[in-house]
Amino acid sequence: MCGIVGYVGNNQAAPILLDGLSKLEYRGYDSAGIAVRDANGDAEIVKAKGRLKILAEKTDNGAAVPGTCGIGHTRWATHGEPSENNAHPHKSDDGNVVAVHNGIIENYQELKEKLLRKGYTFYSNTDTEVAVKLIDYYYKKYEGTPVDAMNHAIVRIRGSYALAVLFKDYPEEIYVARKDSPMVLGVADGASYIGSDVPAILKYTRNVYYIGNLEMARVKKGEITFYNLDGEEIEIEPKEINWDAEAAEKGGYEHFMIKEIHEQPKVVGDTINSVLTTDGKIDLSEVGLSEEEIKDIRQIHIVACGSAYHVGVATQYVMEDLARIPVRVELASEFRYRNPLLDEKDLVVLISQSGETADTLAALRESKARGVRTLAIVNVVGSSIAREADNVFYTLAGPEISVATTKAYSTQLIAGYALAIQFAKVRGEIDEARYSGLIKEMQTLPEKIEKIIEDKERIQWFASKQANARDVFFVGRGIDYAICLEGSLKMKEISYIHSEAYAAGELKHGTISLIEDGILVVGVLTQPDLYEKTVSNMVECKSRGAYLMGLTNFGQYNIEDTADFTVYIPKTDPLFATSLAVIPLQLLGYYVSVARGLDVDKPRNLAKSVTVE
């Protein structure tokens, strides 16, 4: 969940490290630090608690820390409170080894006791300091190479890690190793770069290497050598990143979130077009699922976390309605711990923007261990989930920087629609007319999303009136309930206002007791067959003092007779309503957060990519 950067080349390292760390702020952090080696191998370490700008000020934006080889880190506290002492980088007692680390070392107490007996001392409460001194111990014990030392150390470490390590005897080299925590490397113009995620190095190179689990690398100027756990050299093929480097910049917008909301028409269109042929058919050949395999599916398990889980809930409705395949939607953090019932004819669909989500990755491995076919819906080419899944559907959202997802969510929905439509056609559940009609309607979604965004001023005005809200309830039925789940999450995660999503019919089974004067209730009403029932539930809330916002389609019914404020979205097939209805809810959450003066892109306690359990 933290951020790692590294650089070795001919330029000064510190400014490049700070720039890379700034591109990783969205991952969440509470402190930051850099270490830069000089020509003699001596490392200068500078750390700061709080935002990256404090570290930049301490180092005069990097100018005060000379050297052309270094590593940097933004820390999200796991072991030890947020403090300058616990911030990375950490060093061995004599400064021989300096390192940064993402992940959690589960047996660090056991290793620490061993090192204490060997005469090491400890100045922090972190598990990372233990890893640094363990590497130093084996480097000195066997008098071997850095690769040997790291090899001996990591086989004794239980847990997850991405390590970037400096050795005093190798002043122009960085050594890295990983297990379960992401790491990407790149080479360009006689320099080499390290990052936890592509945006950290996208400015400098588009050809990147994803180091695999239990693999290591020696990073020199313009040269990277990869090793397996036995210390043997291995080959890793580079991946080309097609993202526009400017996509990771704000581009004049106040926040990344509002920029990414505005990017949704384009990325939704790009993702639709990625699976359409010139004659308007869906082609899943790049995904790798044959018609025979689609026909043979007995049940689908959709496994995901957070907003990706909400995509799964919406996809369940669409898939079961069209393809008539039973679908279960599972939280990845629960999936493998309940001994799931899986059959060899099942399909497990994993949804993750980063492709590195720890719980989702664990669910993928559990599924594969049981011999079940897996399909990943991911946004990052070459990510762990993408590499390990049997089949991959790449969304084309580009880099998403704001912690609160918007455009990645919308492109994941498109992946769900495309799979459902094609599965239905192949399995004979819909005819050619329905198939063509659904595809044509799906192609209209980008333009309709654009129209909603153009009318954002009304939502901005309404949001300003809700800045002091204490509780918000989102209610809907069917697919509208799936929409409510995401709308509620957007509200709570960036505005810090308590909000809940409820299937509208469940309100009177306890929750309606919480409704009182002035509480905002957002009713989502996009499903014609369920409209009147949801209106009835909203009226029940209004009679108890609630203030009602209605979200419905143009030309549906006269919801203004019931709601105090109404937002309309263009008509579409009810199965695609999530793609349109979520946009006003994204804007509502965003503008409430802005009105409250909060840090929209980096909400407290949250990280963009959750790479630890």
C-alpha positions as CSV (number, residue, x, y, z in Angstrom):
1,M,0.0,0.0,0.0
2,C,3.1,2.2,0.3
3,G,5.1,3.6,-2.6
4,I,8.7,2.7,-3.7
5,V,10.8,4.5,-6.2
6,G,14.4,4.1,-7.2
7,Y,16.8,5.6,-9.7
8,V,20.4,5.0,-10.9
9,G,21.8,7.0,-13.8
10,N,23.8,10.1,-14.6
11,N,21.5,12.7,-13.2
12,Q,21.0,13.7,-9.6
13,A,18.8,11.1,-8.0
14,A,16.9,13.0,-5.3
15,P,14.8,15.3,-7.6
16,I,13.8,12.2,-9.6
17,L,12.9,10.3,-6.5
18,L,10.7,13.1,-5.2
19,D,9.0,13.4,-8.5
20,G,8.3,9.6,-8.6
21,L,7.0,9.7,-5.0
22,S,4.6,12.5,-5.9
23,K,3.1,10.2,-8.6
24,L,2.5,7.6,-5.9
25,E,0.8,9.8,-3.3
26,Y,-2.5,8.3,-4.3
27,R,-1.4,5.0,-2.8
28,G,-1.8,6.5,0.7
29,Y,0.9,7.3,3.1
30,D,1.7,9.0,6.4
31,S,5.5,9.7,6.1
32,A,8.2,9.7,3.4
33,G,11.9,9.4,3.0
34,I,14.8,9.1,0.5
35,A,18.3,7.7,0.6
36,V,21.0,8.7,-1.9
37,R,24.4,7.1,-2.2
38,D,27.5,9.2,-3.0
39,A,30.5,7.9,-5.0
40,N,32.0,6.4,-1.9
41,G,28.9,4.4,-1.1
42,D,27.9,6.5,1.9
43,A,24.1,7.1,2.1
44,E,22.4,10.3,3.1
45,I,18.9,9.5,4.5
46,V,16.3,12.2,4.9
47,K,12.8,11.4,6.3
48,A,9.7,13.4,7.3
49,K,6.4,12.6,8.9
50,G,3.3,13.9,7.0
51,R,2.9,15.0,3.4
52,L,5.6,14.8,0.8
53,K,6.0,18.5,0.6
54,I,7.6,18.5,4.0
55,L,10.3,16.1,2.7
56,A,10.7,18.3,-0.4
57,E,11.3,21.3,1.9
58,K,13.8,19.5,4.0
59,T,15.8,18.6,0.9
60,D,15.4,21.8,-1.0
61,N,13.4,19.8,-3.6
62,G,16.3,17.3,-3.7
63,A,19.1,19.8,-4.4
64,A,20.5,19.3,-0.9
65,V,21.1,15.6,-1.3
66,P,23.7,15.0,-4.0
67,G,24.2,11.6,-5.7
68,T,23.1,9.7,-8.8
69,C,21.8,6.5,-7.1
70,G,19.0,6.4,-4.6
71,I,15.7,5.0,-3.3
72,G,12.6,6.6,-1.9
73,H,9.5,5.6,0.0
74,T,6.1,6.8,1.1
75,R,4.9,4.8,4.2
76,W,1.5,3.7,5.2
77,A,1.9,2.5,8.8
78,T,1.4,-1.1,9.6
79,H,4.1,-1.9,12.3
80,G,4.8,1.2,14.4
81,E,3.0,4.5,14.5
82,P,3.5,7.2,11.9
83,S,6.7,8.9,12.8
84,E,10.0,10.1,11.3
85,N,11.8,7.3,13.2
86,N,9.5,4.6,11.7
87,A,9.6,6.1,8.2
88,H,11.7,4.5,5.5
89,P,14.4,4.1,4.3
90,H,15.9,2.0,7.1
91,K,19.6,1.1,7.6
92,S,21.8,-1.5,9.2
93,D,23.7,-0.6,12.3
94,D,26.8,0.5,10.4
95,G,24.9,1.9,7.3
96,N,26.2,-1.0,5.1
97,V,22.7,-1.8,4.0
98,V,19.9,0.7,3.4
99,A,16.4,-0.4,2.1
100,V,12.8,0.5,1.6
101,H,10.0,-2.1,1.8
102,N,6.3,-2.6,1.0
103,G,4.3,-5.4,2.5
104,I,4.2,-7.2,5.9
105,I,6.8,-9.5,7.3
106,E,4.8,-11.9,9.4
107,N,7.6,-13.5,11.3
108,Y,9.5,-10.3,12.1
109,Q,9.5,-10.9,15.8
110,E,11.2,-14.2,15.5
111,L,13.8,-12.8,13.1
112,K,14.3,-9.8,15.4
113,E,15.1,-12.0,18.4
114,K,17.7,-13.9,16.3
115,L,19.3,-10.6,15.3
116,L,19.3,-9.3,18.8
117,R,21.3,-12.4,19.8
118,K,23.8,-11.6,17.1
119,G,24.4,-8.2,18.5
120,Y,22.1,-6.0,16.3
121,T,20.2,-3.1,17.8
122,F,16.9,-1.6,16.7
123,Y,15.8,2.0,16.7
124,S,12.2,1.6,15.1
125,N,9.1,-0.4,15.7
126,T,9.0,-1.6,12.0
127,D,9.2,-5.0,10.5
128,T,11.3,-3.4,7.7
129,E,14.2,-2.7,9.9
130,V,14.3,-6.4,10.7
131,A,14.5,-7.2,7.0
132,V,17.3,-4.7,6.4
133,K,19.5,-6.1,9.2
134,L,18.8,-9.7,8.2
135,I,20.1,-8.9,4.7
136,D,23.2,-7.2,6.3
137,Y,23.7,-10.3,8.6
138,Y,23.8,-12.7,5.7
139,Y,25.9,-10.4,3.5
140,K,28.6,-10.3,6.2
141,K,28.3,-13.9,7.3
142,Y,28.8,-15.5,3.9
143,E,30.9,-12.6,2.3
144,G,29.0,-13.1,-0.9
145,T,27.3,-10.9,-3.4
146,P,24.2,-8.8,-2.7
147,V,22.1,-11.4,-4.6
148,D,23.5,-14.1,-2.3
149,A,22.7,-12.1,0.8
150,M,19.1,-11.2,-0.3
151,N,18.6,-14.8,-1.4
152,H,19.5,-16.1,2.1
153,A,17.3,-13.5,3.7
154,I,14.1,-13.7,1.7
155,V,13.8,-17.5,2.1
156,R,13.6,-16.9,5.8
157,I,11.0,-14.2,5.5
158,R,7.3,-15.1,5.8
159,G,4.8,-12.6,4.4
160,S,4.8,-10.2,1.5
161,Y,7.5,-7.8,0.4
162,A,8.8,-5.6,-2.3
163,L,12.4,-4.6,-1.4
164,A,14.7,-2.0,-2.9
165,V,18.2,-2.3,-1.3
166,L,21.4,-0.3,-1.4
167,F,24.8,-1.8,-0.5
168,K,27.8,0.3,0.5
169,D,30.1,-1.8,-1.6
170,Y,28.0,-1.3,-4.7
171,P,27.4,2.5,-4.8
172,E,25.9,2.6,-8.3
173,E,23.5,-0.4,-8.0
174,I,20.1,-1.1,-6.5
175,Y,19.0,-4.6,-5.7
176,V,15.3,-5.5,-5.6
177,A,13.2,-8.5,-4.6
178,R,9.5,-9.1,-4.4
179,K,6.8,-11.5,-3.2
180,D,3.1,-10.5,-3.5
181,S,3.8,-6.7,-3.4
182,P,4.0,-5.0,-6.8
183,M,7.2,-3.8,-8.4
184,V,7.9,-2.4,-11.8
185,L,11.3,-1.6,-13.4
186,G,12.2,0.4,-16.4
187,V,15.3,1.4,-18.5
188,A,15.7,4.5,-20.7
189,D,18.6,6.6,-21.9
190,G,21.3,5.0,-19.8
191,A,19.3,5.1,-16.6
192,S,17.2,2.7,-14.7
193,Y,14.0,3.3,-12.7
194,I,12.1,1.5,-10.0
195,G,8.5,2.0,-8.9
196,S,5.6,0.4,-7.1
197,D,3.3,1.4,-9.9
198,V,3.6,2.6,-13.5
199,P,2.8,6.3,-12.9
200,A,6.0,6.7,-10.9
201,I,8.2,6.0,-13.9
202,L,5.8,6.7,-16.8
203,K,7.4,10.1,-17.3
204,Y,10.8,8.5,-18.1
205,T,10.0,5.2,-19.9
206,R,7.2,3.2,-21.4
207,N,9.1,-0.1,-21.6
208,V,8.8,-1.8,-18.2
209,Y,9.5,-5.1,-16.6
210,Y,7.3,-6.7,-14.0
211,I,9.5,-8.7,-11.7
212,G,7.8,-12.0,-10.6
213,N,7.1,-13.5,-7.3
214,L,10.3,-14.7,-5.5
215,E,12.5,-13.1,-8.1
216,M,15.3,-10.5,-7.7
217,A,17.0,-8.0,-9.9
218,R,20.3,-6.0,-10.0
219,V,19.6,-2.5,-11.2
220,K,22.5,-0.6,-12.8
221,K,22.7,2.4,-15.1
222,G,20.7,1.5,-18.1
223,E,20.9,-2.3,-17.3
224,I,18.8,-4.7,-15.3
225,T,19.7,-8.4,-14.6
226,F,17.0,-10.7,-13.2
227,Y,17.5,-13.7,-10.9
228,N,15.4,-16.5,-9.5
229,L,15.5,-17.6,-5.9
230,D,18.5,-19.8,-6.6
231,G,20.5,-16.8,-7.8
232,E,20.4,-18.0,-11.4
233,E,20.0,-15.4,-14.1
234,I,16.6,-15.4,-15.8
235,E,14.9,-13.5,-18.7
236,I,11.9,-11.3,-18.3
237,E,10.2,-9.8,-21.4
238,P,9.4,-6.1,-21.3
239,K,5.9,-4.7,-21.5
240,E,5.0,-1.6,-23.4
241,I,2.7,0.8,-21.5
242,N,0.4,2.7,-23.9
243,W,-0.9,5.2,-21.3
244,D,-0.4,8.8,-22.1
245,A,2.0,10.3,-19.6
246,E,-0.2,13.4,-19.4
247,A,-3.0,11.1,-18.2
248,A,-1.2,10.9,-14.8
249,E,-1.2,14.7,-14.5
250,K,-4.1,17.0,-13.4
251,G,-4.2,18.8,-16.7
252,G,-5.7,22.0,-15.2
253,Y,-8.3,20.3,-13.0
254,E,-8.5,21.1,-9.3
255,H,-8.4,17.4,-8.4
256,F,-7.6,14.1,-10.1
257,M,-11.0,12.8,-9.2
258,I,-13.0,15.4,-11.2
259,K,-10.5,15.0,-14.1
260,E,-11.1,11.3,-14.1
261,I,-14.9,11.8,-13.9
262,H,-14.5,13.9,-17.1
263,E,-12.4,11.2,-18.8
264,Q,-15.1,8.5,-18.5
265,P,-16.8,9.1,-21.9
266,K,-13.5,8.5,-23.6
267,V,-12.3,5.5,-21.6
268,V,-15.7,3.8,-21.7
269,G,-15.7,4.2,-25.5
270,D,-12.2,2.9,-25.7
271,T,-13.1,-0.2,-23.7
272,I,-16.2,-0.9,-25.7
273,N,-14.2,-0.5,-29.0
274,S,-11.5,-2.8,-27.7
275,V,-13.8,-5.8,-28.0
276,L,-15.9,-4.8,-31.0
277,T,-15.3,-5.9,-34.6
278,T,-15.8,-3.6,-37.6
279,D,-19.2,-5.3,-38.2
280,G,-20.4,-4.5,-34.7
281,K,-19.9,-7.9,-33.1
282,I,-18.3,-8.7,-29.8
283,D,-15.0,-10.5,-30.1
284,L,-13.5,-12.1,-27.0
285,S,-10.6,-13.7,-28.8
286,E,-8.1,-11.4,-27.0
287,V,-9.7,-12.4,-23.7
288,G,-9.1,-16.1,-24.6
289,L,-12.4,-17.6,-24.0
290,S,-13.7,-20.0,-26.8
291,E,-17.4,-20.5,-27.6
292,E,-17.0,-24.1,-26.3
293,E,-15.7,-22.9,-23.0
294,I,-18.5,-20.4,-22.7
295,K,-21.1,-23.0,-23.4
296,D,-19.6,-25.3,-20.8
297,I,-19.7,-22.9,-17.8
298,R,-21.9,-24.2,-15.0
299,Q,-21.7,-21.2,-12.6
300,I,-19.8,-17.9,-12.3
301,H,-18.1,-16.6,-9.2
302,I,-17.3,-12.9,-9.3
303,V,-14.6,-12.1,-6.7
304,A,-13.5,-8.5,-5.9
305,C,-13.1,-5.8,-3.2
306,G,-14.6,-2.3,-2.7
307,S,-15.9,-0.7,-5.8
308,A,-14.9,-3.6,-8.0
309,Y,-17.2,-5.7,-5.8
310,H,-20.0,-3.3,-6.6
311,V,-19.2,-3.8,-10.3
312,G,-19.7,-7.5,-9.6
313,V,-23.1,-7.0,-8.0
314,A,-24.3,-5.0,-11.1
315,T,-22.8,-7.6,-13.4
316,Q,-24.6,-10.4,-11.6
317,Y,-27.9,-8.9,-12.5
318,V,-27.0,-8.4,-16.1
319,M,-25.3,-11.8,-16.5
320,E,-28.2,-13.8,-15.0
321,D,-30.8,-11.8,-16.8
322,L,-29.2,-12.2,-20.3
323,A,-27.1,-15.4,-20.1
324,R,-29.2,-17.3,-17.5
325,I,-26.0,-18.5,-15.8
326,P,-26.0,-18.6,-12.0
327,V,-23.7,-16.0,-10.6
328,R,-22.3,-15.5,-7.1
329,V,-20.6,-12.3,-6.1
330,E,-18.0,-12.7,-3.3
331,L,-15.9,-10.4,-1.3
332,A,-12.3,-11.4,-2.0
333,S,-11.4,-11.0,1.7
334,E,-13.9,-13.7,2.6
335,F,-13.7,-16.0,-0.4
336,R,-10.9,-18.3,0.4
337,Y,-11.5,-18.5,4.1
338,R,-14.9,-20.1,3.8
339,N,-13.8,-23.2,1.8
340,P,-15.8,-22.2,-1.3
341,L,-17.7,-24.8,-3.3
342,L,-16.1,-24.8,-6.7
343,D,-16.6,-27.1,-9.7
344,E,-14.2,-27.7,-12.6
345,K,-16.9,-26.2,-14.9
346,D,-17.2,-23.0,-12.9
347,L,-15.6,-19.7,-14.0
348,V,-14.0,-17.4,-11.3
349,V,-14.0,-13.8,-12.5
350,L,-11.5,-11.5,-10.5
351,I,-12.0,-7.8,-10.8
352,S,-9.2,-5.4,-9.8
353,Q,-8.1,-2.0,-11.2
354,S,-4.4,-2.4,-10.1
355,G,-4.2,-6.2,-10.7
356,E,-2.3,-6.3,-7.4
357,T,-5.1,-6.3,-4.8
358,A,-3.9,-8.8,-2.1
359,D,-7.2,-10.4,-1.2
360,T,-8.2,-10.8,-4.9
361,L,-4.8,-12.2,-5.8
362,A,-5.1,-14.7,-3.0
363,A,-8.6,-15.7,-4.3
364,L,-7.2,-16.2,-7.8
365,R,-4.5,-18.5,-6.5
366,E,-7.0,-20.5,-4.4
367,S,-9.2,-20.9,-7.5
368,K,-6.3,-22.1,-9.7
369,A,-5.2,-24.5,-7.0
370,R,-8.6,-26.1,-7.2
371,G,-8.4,-26.5,-10.9
372,V,-11.0,-23.8,-11.8
373,R,-10.7,-21.5,-14.8
374,T,-10.1,-17.9,-13.9
375,L,-10.8,-14.7,-15.8
376,A,-9.3,-11.4,-14.7
377,I,-10.8,-7.9,-15.4
378,V,-7.9,-5.6,-14.8
379,N,-6.6,-2.2,-15.9
380,V,-2.8,-2.8,-15.6
381,V,-1.0,-4.8,-18.2
382,G,1.5,-7.2,-16.7
383,S,0.2,-6.9,-13.2
384,S,0.2,-10.0,-10.9
385,I,-3.4,-10.9,-11.4
386,A,-3.2,-10.4,-15.2
387,R,-0.1,-12.6,-15.4
388,E,-1.5,-15.4,-13.2
389,A,-5.1,-15.6,-14.5
390,D,-6.0,-18.0,-17.3
391,N,-7.8,-15.3,-19.3
392,V,-7.6,-11.5,-19.1
393,F,-10.0,-8.7,-20.1
394,Y,-8.1,-5.5,-20.0
395,T,-10.0,-2.3,-19.3
396,L,-8.7,0.8,-21.0
397,A,-9.1,3.3,-18.2
398,G,-5.5,4.5,-18.3
399,P,-3.8,5.6,-15.0
400,E,-6.3,6.3,-12.2
401,I,-4.7,8.5,-9.5
402,S,-7.5,9.5,-7.2
403,V,-8.1,7.0,-4.4
404,A,-11.8,7.0,-5.1
405,T,-12.3,5.1,-8.3
406,T,-14.5,6.5,-11.1
407,K,-13.3,5.7,-14.6
408,A,-11.9,2.3,-13.6
409,Y,-15.3,1.4,-12.2
410,S,-17.0,2.5,-15.4
411,T,-14.7,0.5,-17.6
412,Q,-15.1,-2.6,-15.4
413,L,-18.9,-2.3,-15.9
414,I,-18.3,-2.3,-19.7
415,A,-16.3,-5.5,-19.3
416,G,-19.2,-7.1,-17.4
417,Y,-21.7,-6.0,-20.0
418,A,-19.6,-7.3,-22.9
419,L,-19.1,-10.7,-21.2
420,A,-22.9,-11.0,-20.4
421,I,-24.0,-10.1,-23.9
422,Q,-21.6,-12.5,-25.6
423,F,-22.2,-15.3,-23.2
424,A,-26.0,-14.9,-23.8
425,K,-25.5,-15.0,-27.6
426,V,-23.2,-18.0,-27.6
427,R,-25.4,-19.9,-25.2
428,G,-28.5,-19.2,-27.3
429,E,-30.3,-17.1,-24.7
430,I,-30.8,-14.1,-26.9
431,D,-31.5,-13.8,-30.6
432,E,-29.6,-11.8,-33.2
433,A,-31.9,-8.8,-33.0
434,R,-31.5,-8.5,-29.2
435,Y,-27.8,-9.1,-29.5
436,S,-27.4,-6.3,-32.0
437,G,-29.7,-4.0,-30.1
438,L,-27.7,-4.4,-26.9
439,I,-24.4,-3.7,-28.6
440,K,-25.8,-0.6,-30.3
441,E,-27.2,0.7,-27.0
442,M,-23.9,0.0,-25.3
443,Q,-22.2,2.1,-27.9
444,T,-24.4,5.1,-27.0
445,L,-23.2,5.1,-23.3
446,P,-20.1,7.4,-23.8
447,E,-22.3,10.2,-25.3
448,K,-24.9,9.8,-22.6
449,I,-22.3,10.0,-19.9
450,E,-21.0,13.2,-21.5
451,K,-24.4,14.8,-21.3
452,I,-24.7,14.0,-17.6
453,I,-21.3,15.5,-16.8
454,E,-22.3,18.7,-18.8
455,D,-25.1,19.2,-16.3
456,K,-22.9,18.9,-13.2
457,E,-23.6,22.4,-11.9
458,R,-27.0,21.4,-10.6
459,I,-25.4,18.6,-8.6
460,Q,-22.7,21.0,-7.4
461,W,-25.3,23.4,-6.1
462,F,-27.2,20.6,-4.3
463,A,-24.0,19.1,-2.9
464,S,-23.1,22.5,-1.3
465,K,-26.4,22.3,0.7
466,Q,-25.4,18.8,2.0
467,A,-22.0,19.7,3.3
468,N,-23.1,19.5,7.0
469,A,-25.1,16.2,6.5
470,R,-24.6,13.7,9.3
471,D,-26.2,10.6,7.7
472,V,-27.1,9.7,4.1
473,F,-29.1,6.7,3.0
474,F,-29.1,5.4,-0.6
475,V,-32.0,3.1,-1.5
476,G,-33.0,1.2,-4.6
477,R,-34.1,-2.2,-5.8
478,G,-32.5,-4.7,-8.2
479,I,-29.7,-3.1,-10.2
480,D,-30.6,0.2,-8.5
481,Y,-29.4,-1.4,-5.3
482,A,-26.0,-2.1,-6.9
483,I,-25.9,1.5,-7.9
484,C,-26.6,2.6,-4.4
485,L,-23.7,0.5,-3.1
486,E,-21.3,2.5,-5.1
487,G,-23.0,5.9,-4.5
488,S,-22.8,5.3,-0.8
489,L,-19.1,4.3,-0.9
490,K,-18.3,7.4,-2.9
491,M,-20.0,9.6,-0.3
492,K,-18.4,8.1,2.8
493,E,-14.9,7.5,1.5
494,I,-14.1,11.1,0.5
495,S,-16.6,13.2,2.5
496,Y,-16.4,11.3,5.8
497,I,-20.2,11.5,6.1
498,H,-21.8,8.3,7.3
499,S,-23.8,6.7,4.5
500,E,-25.4,3.4,3.9
501,A,-26.9,1.6,0.9
502,Y,-30.1,-0.4,1.4
503,A,-32.3,-2.5,-0.8
504,A,-35.3,-0.3,-0.5
505,G,-37.6,-3.1,0.6
506,E,-35.3,-3.8,3.6
507,L,-35.8,-0.3,5.2
508,K,-38.8,-1.3,7.2
509,H,-36.9,-4.4,8.6
510,G,-35.1,-2.2,11.1
511,T,-33.3,0.6,9.4
512,I,-36.2,3.0,9.0
513,S,-35.9,3.6,12.8
514,L,-32.8,5.7,12.0
515,I,-34.8,8.1,9.7
516,E,-35.5,11.4,11.3
517,D,-35.9,15.1,10.3
518,G,-33.5,16.3,7.7
519,I,-31.7,13.1,6.9
520,L,-30.9,12.8,3.2
521,V,-32.3,9.8,1.5
522,V,-31.2,9.2,-2.1
523,G,-33.7,7.1,-4.1
524,V,-32.3,5.5,-7.3
525,L,-35.1,4.6,-9.7
526,T,-33.9,3.4,-13.1
527,Q,-35.8,0.0,-13.3
528,P,-39.3,0.5,-14.7
529,D,-40.7,-2.7,-13.1
530,L,-39.5,-1.6,-9.6
531,Y,-40.2,2.1,-9.9
532,E,-43.4,2.4,-8.0
533,K,-42.3,0.1,-5.1
534,T,-39.2,2.3,-4.6
535,V,-41.3,5.4,-4.6
536,S,-43.4,3.9,-1.9
537,N,-40.3,3.3,0.2
538,M,-39.2,6.9,-0.3
539,V,-42.6,8.2,0.8
540,E,-42.2,6.1,4.0
541,C,-39.0,7.9,4.6
542,K,-40.4,11.4,3.8
543,S,-43.3,10.8,6.2
544,R,-40.6,10.5,8.9
545,G,-38.9,13.7,8.1
546,A,-36.4,12.7,5.5
547,Y,-35.2,15.0,2.7
548,L,-35.5,13.2,-0.6
549,M,-33.2,13.2,-3.7
550,G,-34.5,11.2,-6.6
551,L,-32.3,9.8,-9.4
552,T,-34.2,8.6,-12.4
553,N,-34.5,8.5,-16.2
554,F,-35.9,11.3,-18.4
555,G,-39.5,10.7,-19.2
556,Q,-40.0,8.0,-16.5
557,Y,-42.6,9.2,-14.0
558,N,-43.1,12.5,-12.2
559,I,-40.8,11.8,-9.3
560,E,-40.8,15.5,-8.5
561,D,-44.2,15.0,-6.8
562,T,-42.3,13.0,-4.2
563,A,-38.6,14.1,-4.2
564,D,-37.4,17.4,-3.0
565,F,-34.6,17.4,-5.5
566,T,-34.4,15.3,-8.7
567,V,-31.6,14.4,-11.1
568,Y,-32.4,12.9,-14.5
569,I,-30.2,10.7,-16.6
570,P,-30.8,9.8,-20.3
571,K,-32.8,6.7,-21.1
572,T,-31.0,3.5,-21.8
573,D,-31.6,-0.3,-21.6
574,P,-32.3,-0.9,-17.9
575,L,-29.5,-3.4,-17.8
576,F,-27.0,-0.6,-18.5
577,A,-28.5,1.9,-16.1
578,T,-25.5,1.6,-13.7
579,S,-23.2,3.3,-16.2
580,L,-25.3,6.4,-16.3
581,A,-26.8,6.6,-12.8
582,V,-23.4,6.3,-11.1
583,I,-22.1,9.5,-12.7
584,P,-24.4,11.9,-10.7
585,L,-23.5,10.0,-7.5
586,Q,-19.8,10.3,-8.2
587,L,-20.3,14.1,-8.7
588,L,-22.4,14.3,-5.5
589,G,-19.7,12.7,-3.4
590,Y,-17.0,14.8,-5.0
591,Y,-18.7,18.1,-4.6
592,V,-19.8,17.4,-1.0
593,S,-16.1,16.7,-0.2
594,V,-15.0,19.9,-1.9
595,A,-17.6,21.8,0.0
596,R,-16.3,20.4,3.3
597,G,-12.8,21.5,2.4
598,L,-11.3,17.9,2.4
599,D,-8.4,16.3,0.5
600,V,-10.5,14.7,-2.2
601,D,-7.8,12.7,-4.0
602,K,-6.2,11.4,-0.8
603,P,-8.8,10.6,1.8
604,R,-7.5,9.8,5.3
605,N,-6.6,6.2,6.2
606,L,-7.1,4.9,2.6
607,A,-4.8,3.6,-0.1
608,K,-5.4,3.3,-3.8
609,S,-4.0,-0.2,-4.1
610,V,-4.5,-2.5,-1.1
611,T,-1.6,-4.9,-1.4
612,V,-1.6,-6.3,2.1
613,E,-4.4,-8.3,3.8
